[in-house]
Amino acid sequence: MMMIGLACLIGDDQAVAHPYHICVGQMAWNSESKVWEVSLRLHPQDLERAMKQWRLASVKQPLSDSQLVELQKGCSAEDPEFEKTIPEFLQGEFYFLALPKDSRLTDAKERIETQDAKTPVSRMKWVGKETEKGWLWLHFEVTPPKLDPENPELWIVNKILIDVVDKQENSLVVRWSPTEKVSYQFKKGEMARHMAGVASRMPVN
């Protein structure tokens, strides 16, 4: 698994005031195992805040103090339950969609918002985490959905922190090989990008 720099810098009244609102990451295609190897680097406090909001959004309010404490277990990278919680969080924040030919951004946004069960999506496998000089590294693998004549185009969704932080922008470098790469930008209203030319590398079944 590669190690690539992803700086996620956000802030609010309760957090450290970071000067930027941007995330940078990279993923590489493993042609042997047919998975994307992804590494992201971010500030652990930013991730914890995003995960707490994600957990709170999944239950009815209000909560008692004890219920709140229980619900937020696993949201901190230092929590023993973190590695059980983070895969589910990432599955809903960073994934691939297989869409019909000539799909547009509005089509991808509709699939994201409705969570259409008929839309083929990727599977995520958690690999592990590391800390380095105050930063948190997340390593995982993503198996893309199978492309078929009905859904031959691959789209990538990168929502990490975008739903939590105003003016958040994510930048992702995609490497097909050591010498071939392409960059994608993600922000509010543009959380999905079409990966052109994928059919020649991932044949339609």
N, C-alpha and C positions, 0 to 999 in steps of 0.2 A: 504494500500500500504506500502510495506516494505521500509526501508532506508538502502542502502548498499553502501559501499565505492567504488568509481571508481575514480582513480586519473589519469587525463590526463595531462601529462606534456610535453610540446613541446616548441620550441623557434626558433626565427630567428633574423635577424639583427634589425627588427622592434619590436620585442616582448621581453618579459622577458626571459632570458636565463635559461631554466629549465634543471636540470641535467639528467632527464630521458625522454624517448620517449615511454611511456607505458600507457595503459588505463586498468583499472580493474573494473569489474562490476559484477552484480549478478541478476538473475531472478528466480522467483518461479512459479510453476504451481498451479493454482487455479482449483481444480478438480470440484468445484461447478459451477463456471461461465465459465469454459473451456477456460481460457485465461492465458497468461503468464504475470505476474506482474513484470515490469522491473524498476529498479532504477539505474541511472548512476550519478557519480559525476565527474566533470571536471572543468578545469579552464575556467572562462567565456571569457577571451581574446582568448584562443585557439579555442573555439567554434565560436566566432564571426569571427575570421579569416577564418575558414573553411566555414562558411555560406556565407561570402562575396564572396569567390572564387566560391562557388556553384551558387550563383546568377549571377555572372559575366559570368560564363560558359554557362548560359542559353540564352544569348542575343548576338546579333551581335555587333562587335566593329568597330570603336571607339565610345565612348560615350562622351557627353558634361558633364561639371561639374555638372550641375543641374540634368541630367539623372543619373549620377553616385550616387549622393546623394539620389535620389528617389529610385533607385534600391537597395540600401543597407539598407533601412528602414526595421526594424524588425530583423536585424541580431544581434543586441546587446540585451543582456538579460534585459537591463534597458529600452529598447524601448517599448512603449505601444503596438506596433504591433508584438512583439516577439512571443507571444503565438498563433498568427495566422500563423506565418511563420514556427516555429519550427516543427509542425507536418509533413508538406510536406518534410522538410529536413530529418527528422528521418525516414520517410517511405522509402526513397531511400538509407539509410545507415544501417539500422538495420531491418532485416525482415527474413521470412522463405520461403523456396521453397519446393514444393512437386515434387519429381523426380522419374523416373522409378527405378525399382529394380536393384541393382548392379551398380548404377551410381558412377562415380569417381569424384575426384576434378576437373579434366579437363572438365567434363560435366557440373558441377556447374558453373565453370568459364565462359563457353560458354553461359550459360543461363543468367548470370549476365551481360556479355558484350553485348549480342544481345538484352536483355530485351524482350525475347520471350513472346508474349502476351498469348500463349497457356499454359505457365507454371503457375500452381496454386501458388499464393503468399498469404502472410498473410495480415491482415488489422490491422492498428495501431490506438489506441485511446489515445489521449493526456489526461493526468491527471493533471499535474501541475508542478511547479518548486519551489525550495526553495534555499536560500543562507545560507551558514554556514562558518564563518571564512574565507571569501574570495573565497570559492568554490561554485559551482553551482550544485544543484541537479536537475536532470530531472526524472520525474515519468511518465510512460505511460504503457498501456496494449497492448498486441499483440495477436490477434486471429489467430491461425495457419490455413493454408489452409486445406481443407478437403482431406484426403488421400483416394485413390481409387485403384482398381486393376491395373490401368495403371500407377499411380504415388503413390506408397505405402511408399516411403521413405521421411523422413523429413530432410532438411538441413537448417542450420542457417547461415545467412550472417551478419557479423559485420564489416562494412567498415569505421566506425567512425574515422576520421582523417588520415586514412591510405593513401588516395589519396592526402593528403595535406602535410604530414610530412615524410621526409626520415627516414627509419628505425623505423617507428612507429609499435608498437606491442600492441595488445589488448588481455586481458585475461578476460574470462567470467566464473563465477561459476553458474551452472544450478542446481537448487534444485527441485527435484520431491516431497520431503517431508522433514520434519525437520531433518531426519536422513540419507537421501539419496541425494547425490550430485555428480556432475561430472564437471570437468573444461575443457574449450576449449581455445586454443590459436589461434590468428589471426594475420596475417602480410601481407606485400606486396606479392602478388602471391598466398596467402593462406587465402583469406578472407571469405571462406565458410567451414563449418564443418558438417559432417554427424552425426545426432543424432541417434545413434544405440538404438534399443530396443523400439522405439516409438510406433510401431504397437500394442504392447500389452497394451499400455496405451491410445492410440488414435486409436481405431479400424478402419480398412479400411472399407469404405462404399461400 
